[in-house]
Amino acid sequence: MKTTTLIFLSAALSVPAIADEHSAEDAKEKICISSNLVRNFDGLDDQHVFVEERSKQYYLLTMQFRCNGLRHAQAIGFKDTTSRICNGGFGEVVFRERGIGPNRCRIDMIERVENKDEARAIIEEREQWKKEQKEREKAEKKKQKELEKAAKEAAEE
């Protein structure tokens, strides 16, 4: 885990909050992180950050979209309208990776987790769900094409 270098920026953002379809339950619970309590962070991939507070509370932050370079972040900060980043708010992760200026990505969801392993398990579960969803969509498209082909052949007879 990296030692946290925090930068906190306050600014009003005009991006609306968008809830992940798998996060309805978490979106209902207001979860906030105070920037001055963050002790460590780890960019788990280009869409997720694991955060440890000084009080040994752990969080999984999910970005709205993939954020290139997030997994290699050397420093991290938050940008929001207040000194806290809250679930369903307007927060952004601001980060720097080696040799590249600051980047920022909108936070879509904040979840409490027991540890980094649980955070990784949540990410894996979502990736598996997305993969299965794509396979279902692909099978449905194939079935639809077969039905259209059969209907066309029946119409030609």
C-alpha positions in Angstrom: 0.0 0.0 0.0 1.2 3.5 -0.8 1.7 6.1 1.8 -0.9 8.8 1.1 0.0 12.1 -0.3 -3.2 14.0 -0.1 -4.3 17.1 -1.9 -7.8 18.3 -1.2 -9.4 20.7 -3.7 -12.9 22.3 -3.2 -14.9 23.4 -6.2 -18.4 23.1 -7.4 -18.8 20.5 -10.1 -21.7 20.3 -12.6 -21.6 16.5 -13.2 -24.8 14.8 -12.0 -24.5 11.8 -9.6 -25.0 8.5 -11.4 -25.6 5.3 -9.4 -24.3 2.0 -10.5 -27.0 -0.5 -11.1 -25.4 -2.9 -8.6 -25.0 -0.2 -6.0 -28.6 0.7 -5.2 -28.3 -0.5 -1.6 -24.9 1.3 -1.1 -26.2 4.5 -2.8 -29.0 4.7 -0.2 -26.5 4.7 2.6 -24.6 8.0 2.9 -21.0 7.1 3.2 -18.5 9.9 3.5 -14.7 10.0 3.8 -12.9 13.0 5.3 -9.8 13.7 3.4 -7.8 14.6 6.5 -8.4 11.1 7.9 -7.1 9.1 4.9 -3.9 7.3 5.8 -3.2 5.0 2.8 -4.5 4.2 -0.6 -4.0 1.7 -3.3 -5.1 2.0 -7.0 -6.4 -1.6 -7.5 -7.0 -1.0 -11.2 -8.0 1.9 -13.4 -11.5 2.1 -12.0 -11.1 1.3 -8.3 -9.2 2.7 -5.3 -8.9 1.1 -1.9 -8.7 3.7 0.9 -7.7 3.3 4.5 -8.6 5.8 7.1 -6.6 6.4 10.3 -9.5 4.9 12.3 -8.9 1.6 10.4 -12.1 2.1 8.3 -11.7 0.8 4.7 -13.4 1.9 1.6 -13.7 0.9 -2.1 -14.0 3.9 -4.4 -15.4 3.1 -7.8 -14.9 5.7 -10.5 -17.7 6.5 -13.0 -15.5 5.4 -15.9 -12.1 3.8 -16.4 -9.4 6.2 -15.4 -6.1 5.6 -17.2 -3.1 5.5 -14.8 -5.1 5.3 -11.6 -3.5 1.9 -10.7 -0.1 3.6 -10.8 -1.0 6.7 -8.9 1.9 8.1 -6.9 -0.2 10.6 -5.0 -3.9 11.0 -4.6 -6.3 13.7 -3.5 -10.0 14.5 -3.6 -12.0 17.3 -5.1 -15.5 18.1 -4.0 -17.6 21.0 -2.8 -16.8 20.2 0.9 -14.0 18.7 2.9 -15.7 15.3 2.7 -16.3 13.0 -0.2 -19.7 11.3 0.0 -21.5 8.6 -1.8 -23.8 10.1 -4.4 -21.9 13.4 -4.3 -19.9 15.3 -6.8 -16.4 14.1 -5.7 -13.4 13.4 -7.9 -10.2 11.5 -7.3 -7.3 13.7 -8.3 -4.0 11.8 -8.8 -0.6 12.0 -10.2 1.4 9.2 -11.7 5.1 9.3 -12.4 6.1 11.7 -15.1 2.5 12.7 -15.9 0.6 15.7 -14.6 -2.5 15.6 -12.5 -5.5 13.5 -13.7 -8.9 13.4 -12.2 -11.9 11.0 -12.4 -15.4 11.3 -11.0 -16.2 9.0 -8.1 -19.4 7.0 -8.8 -19.6 5.0 -5.6 -18.1 4.6 -2.2 -18.5 1.4 -0.2 -17.3 0.3 3.2 -15.3 -2.9 3.1 -13.6 -5.0 5.7 -10.3 -5.2 4.0 -8.5 -5.1 0.6 -9.4 -8.7 -0.1 -13.1 -7.9 0.2 -12.6 -4.9 -2.1 -10.9 -7.1 -4.7 -13.7 -9.8 -4.4 -16.3 -7.1 -5.0 -14.5 -6.0 -8.2 -14.1 -9.6 -9.4 -17.8 -10.3 -8.7 -18.8 -7.2 -10.8 -16.4 -8.2 -13.6 -17.9 -11.7 -13.7 -21.4 -10.2 -13.8 -20.5 -8.0 -16.7 -18.9 -10.9 -18.5 -22.0 -13.1 -18.0 -24.2 -10.2 -19.1 -22.2 -9.8 -22.4 -22.5 -13.6 -23.0 -26.3 -13.4 -22.4 -26.6 -10.5 -24.8 -24.5 -12.3 -27.4 -26.6 -15.5 -27.1 -29.8 -13.4 -27.4 -28.5 -11.7 -30.6 -27.6 -15.0 -32.1 -31.0 -16.4 -31.2 -32.7 -13.3 -32.8 -30.7 -13.7 -36.0 -31.7 -17.4 -36.2 -35.3 -16.5 -35.8 -35.1 -13.7 -38.4 -33.4 -16.2 -40.8 -36.1 -18.8 -40.2 -38.8 -16.2 -40.7 -37.2 -15.1 -44.0 -36.8 -18.6 -45.2 -40.5 -19.4 -44.3 -41.6 -16.2 -46.2 -39.7 -17.3 -49.3 -41.4 -20.6 -49.5 
